[in-house]
Amino acid sequence: MAKLTGNPKAQGEIFHITTEETIKWSEVLSIYTEALSNKLGREIKPRLIEKALNLAAKRAKYQVLYDRYYDRIFNNDKIKAACPNIKFTPVREGLKNALEQFLKKPSFVTDNLWLNAREDAFMGETTPLQEITGFKSKIRYILLRYFPFIGEKI
């Protein structure tokens, strides 16, 4: 993104910031599983469920149903033309590094607090409160985690 900022060839344009590599969601799961297993020092076995939990969230429903439903390949010819010397991090390396950085200092976006609490309730987990910033967000998480029927009302 830094190479696009102030670049006259980028003004008024939309870019796919992506490599030529393609990987499947199952490979993403494998990368995350391996990184989590290494972090926790034990093997992580993902539990696959029939439907995504966030289908109940009105804001996320159609993204899950349609955006991720189709396989697609993004084309980066346009960004390479605007930034000819651009270098991309290999996908597997980038995903692994991003997850490892997150695990060093987890930070959750407040807008996704409802989804995090719902997933925790479903999986029987609890996010440590020190990982949630702000007193109101902590209270909101507790209510949503232990009273999931409240949903998006709070």
BELLIN-V540636 format. One record per helix or strand. SS is the DSSP state (H for helix, E for strand). FROM is the first residue (numbers start at 0). TO is the last residue. If there is no record, write none. Layout:
SS,FROM,TO ; SS,FROM,TO
This chain:
H,7,9 ; H,24,39 ; H,52,55 ; H,60,66 ; H,76,81 ; H,90,103 ; H,109,122 ; H,128,130 ; H,134,145 ; H,147,152
